[in-house]
């Protein structure tokens, strides 16, 4: 009878079941109230009568007879039969029959019955309960009020490797490591005290008997109470989600690789990003070592690995020292190290458990380990397009579990994705270096010393963006001790902009050699830019209607004799002038259209600059990013120039420090010139009337002045030069001539007149009476030329102060 009382919901329980007793002939000898309620027969109507006669409908008699026969053979029976209600209706009951021994009186049969639907529901409940403890893959732990384990199912037995019987009476968390056990105890206590269930709470589970294996469990806890509300304990459903958790972690790592690695086209930064992604999700320590050729943007060779540079490192925990060899330093791998083998063969290496003596073992190069506690190692190649670019090394020391094959597969996938980003960065570096080499070859390598100005300059290429820009500068010596200062900016970026910049700079040098006025120089440049644009459009190098070739430029010519500066600009920011007393002002110049618009005039403006004034020329990069108001940048520039340092180089650097960010997004050109004036004693000029006597007068004046300057050794050639040039004025130009001598780094002899007729150098025939003057002048001077002004022209010559040219 104990089986009938296992549950209050048991339909065969004595207080719930319909009970009857039959003798060995099938006559009813016992009948309870519940039987009367279910079948409608009072005890007086059935006791003493055969059960087959009262309770069985004739069509159901064969099934009942068969069941009775089985019961007699087995001594008991359980199943469902259809019986007849007193009113004639049929009632399906679940019946359980047991044999009762009466000694000499023979046998009797005890029957317990209930509605078939109730029995079926009860059977399902029993099957579910039995399944929870015997077949369910999800663990079940029942804790008592004293937080001791009452029962666990077989899933817990499989999960822990401990027989279920050993758990009975064990305290909660007894088999876990201390940190995990404390969390388990706190969780059960919280649910026990509050009654609020915890659903899907993740917990790391490490068993004392297997501390190196880390599992992850999904725990749901609820409190158990009896009908009166008394707390019976806490039940927990525990699901082993270790593999699922690892898969999620791997997917998260793959996602991080896509979002965090390759954010810049910088090889070193990409290597650092890869190392940081690995820790702590996959490893405790990570290092990324790339071939030195890759760091320079070169493509590695297949045959020779070459030296390696460590560019990325990361370690878990602030107290960890991390892998040796700081970032950016070379690393040497011994021939028998896993890294060397990986570099040579391009194959990954997995060493789940490092031997205790692996650090001291021959060829292991223990110095490459982050610390002596490393117990597991992975080395994977960083390969892209069939080329090995470097290796990534992962160690575990703090995490007790060793690397597995799945970890190696994940590391290979991550390394493969990162290698593509590194290779893209390498190729970009190669292109950038090519472009910078081109750009640096097009820009002046050094600024020659000028008697007219002291110059300090800075050129800072952009550290970000799609390519290098087209900013340029120049300091060009002109005749008469003058100097041309040039700053320009080509529209666009990349090699095309650099090439265009080189063409414009060459054109500026050519135009400067003609001694044209600044506005005339810009007009000629404008024509050149339009010609370049037309050439591009003709060969289909630009989309229709898009101006690819365009530039801004500022051209200034300073004369140290007069102290005058002539300036013109083509869409370029105006220069800043700092007077010797520290007063700063933007030079008021007509803006002029950018080069390339065509057909619009440029206007030059002359200003007086006192000796010691600062003339600052610059490009857009110095006054701020493109999204910043240019007026704000100009205000900052003026403020920086209002406090010039003593040395011009310090002033230039102070301006850069104040206005240029550490990683400028645009090229920066800054050119600051401090003006000088030639001493009055070094310049002399005479106005000579027209006539044949002017040549002799010019020789006499030049000879006397050269004697005064101590340059008697130049007297003969200078007399001849002055005589020939003044004679040409008398013969071909008419009007007075002006003779000027300038003593500076060389001796300059100039003859000016009011004619715009251009003198030509030619070789005279033997029968010609003239035509040899300019030929002789050219042979006896280092340089000579003609410059034109609005009032006429000037023919000039230069001789070195040490003697006549060879």
Secondary structure, DSSP 8 states (H G I E B T S, - for coil): -GGGGS-TT-TTSTTTSEEEEEETTSBEEEE-HHHHHHH---HHHHTTSBHHHHH--GGGHHHHHHHHHHHHHHTEEEEEEEEE-TTS-EEEEEEEEEEEE-GGG-EEEEEEEEEHHHHHHHHHHHHHHHHHHHT-SSEEEEE-TTSBEEEE-HHHHHHHSS-GGGGTT-BTTTTB-HHHHHHHHHHHHHHHHH---EEEEEEEEEETTEEEEEEEEEEEEEEEE-TT--EEEEEEEEEE-HHHHHHHHHHHHHHHHHHHTTSSS-HHHHHHHHHHHHBTTTBSEEEEEEEHHHHTT----SS----EEEEEEEESSTT---SSS-TTEEE---TTSHHHHHHHH---EEESS--TTTTTSTT--GGGSSSTT--EEEEEEEEETTEEEEEEEEEESSS-S---HHHHHHHHHHHHHHHHHHHHHHHHHHHHHHHHHHHHHHS-S-----SSEEEEEEEE--SSSSS-EEEEEEEEE-GGG-EEEEEEEEEEESHHHHHHHHHHHHHHHHHHHTT--HHHHHHHHHHHHHHHHHHHHHTT-S-TT---S-EEEEEEEEETTTTEEEEEEES----EEE-TTS-EEE--------BTS-S-----EEEE--TT-EEEEE-GGGG--TTS-HHHHHHHHHHHHTT--SSHHHHHHHHHHHH--TT-SS-EEEEEEEE----GGGEEEEEE-SSTHHHHHHHHHHHHHHHHHT-GGGHHHHHHHHHHHHHHIIIII-S-EEEEEEESSEEEEEEEES-----------TT-SS--HHHHHHHHSSEEEEEE-SS-EEEEEEEETTS---
